[in-house]
Amino acid sequence: MNYYERIQKSVDYIENNLENKISIDFAAQTAYMSLSNFYRMFFALTGYSVKEYIRLRRFNLAAFELQSSNTCLIDIAIKFDFESGDSFSRAFKRVTGFLPREYRKQKNLYNFERIDIMEKYFDIQDKELIENYPDIKVLKELEPTRVAYFCYYGKQPEHHAFTVMAEWLNTNGLNVNEQNLRIFGYNNPNPSSPEEEEYGYEVCVTIADNIVVNDDLVKEKVLDGGLYAVTNVKRGQDGDIGDEIVKAWNRFKNWLSDSKYVYGGHQWLEEHLGFDDNANHIGGIDLYMPIAVKSSEYDVTKTFDYVEPMLTVTYTATGKDAAEKARDFFFKWADSQGLFSGSKSHRFFAYYNHEKIGHKDFFYKIHVTVDEEFRTDNQNIKLEEFKGGYYAIMKAKYSYNGWAWGEFIKWLSKSTEFDFGDYWFFEEYKLNKPELDMDTEVVLHMPVKQKE
């Protein structure tokens, strides 16, 4: 079970015992969590502390009973676990604004409905898919979240990244459990092969708007949200979790081929569950796979065309975040040159060394077509002719750009007619404004040649 389902089990226990004694310890046990982590995750998903939720739900039932029956006040108080009618009356007024005897004369005013975690957060899936993959659920949408983050590159990057983040949290008086913080992580960059020992890992901790991040190592950003499929990963008997994550990803791939979704272009995530008071990770992981819904725009049809040479201006950035740096600089520059306005349209496209994404030697080169008369004094912008060539072409959305390239490569590798050309692929962005978003139409160009 993912932690959403676990919290749902605790809600079910609470709802079934609103007229009885409720043990918070037992509620945590039904969620298979320590008490501190249960408090944290319950608040994160419902927006209420466990005790507040119980109190408000009991007042909801008590308010209904006050207006629908003549049950005496002391009986209602005892029924909902109050020691006296006076204590119930004071608490009831704090929540509803009325004493119980006054409330009986009012129209229905107070309402606090049961929270259904699964309905609130998860999409409805095909029945057969649920039966075949009961452990995989689809989140409706993960909202963008402000985070403090640190990325470490080297051997055992997870350990080093968590060590730095734990020290930052402790230094700033932040407690994962008391502040109800959520902790995400992901490879950045991924290892090039399973045997590679050095790679990057980034740890992100959700922070409130009033938290100021001023540190030499730890920085802040907004972690983009999006649509995700989620499954839980438990540690193996030896305490290791790496092999279980690999198994979960393989199961995700099978699920994806049977579902109405395609792989999304946003960041995959691991949410780390279970922390002690020193921010040491002692629990399991919920694995988030980015997905996008197949739609009428989803089309794997390939066409073929010869791309004529194009005169362009271009800008190249290098480093782990080269794509973001290049687009940010180039789009602002292009906008200042009026390349997004006017009657003449311009083609924006880019290529990069895909196998080096996230590495220090990754490069991203972006182009825009211009007239022969075009000139610029910007020393970072170069005038260059793009050679063109013969291409297979497929349309996609940026939200599932990565998946589309994977499908494109798979198709070409199985082709009996075509082989990979020996010149650059490129992806063209259909833009009318200086920004690229998940809905941007992308046209993928794969260089091809006839097999001999």
Order of alpha helices (4+ residues) and beta strands (2+ residues): alpha-alpha-alpha-alpha-alpha-alpha-alpha-alpha-alpha-beta-beta-alpha-beta-beta-beta-beta-alpha-beta-beta-beta-beta-beta-alpha-beta-beta-beta-beta-alpha-beta-beta-beta
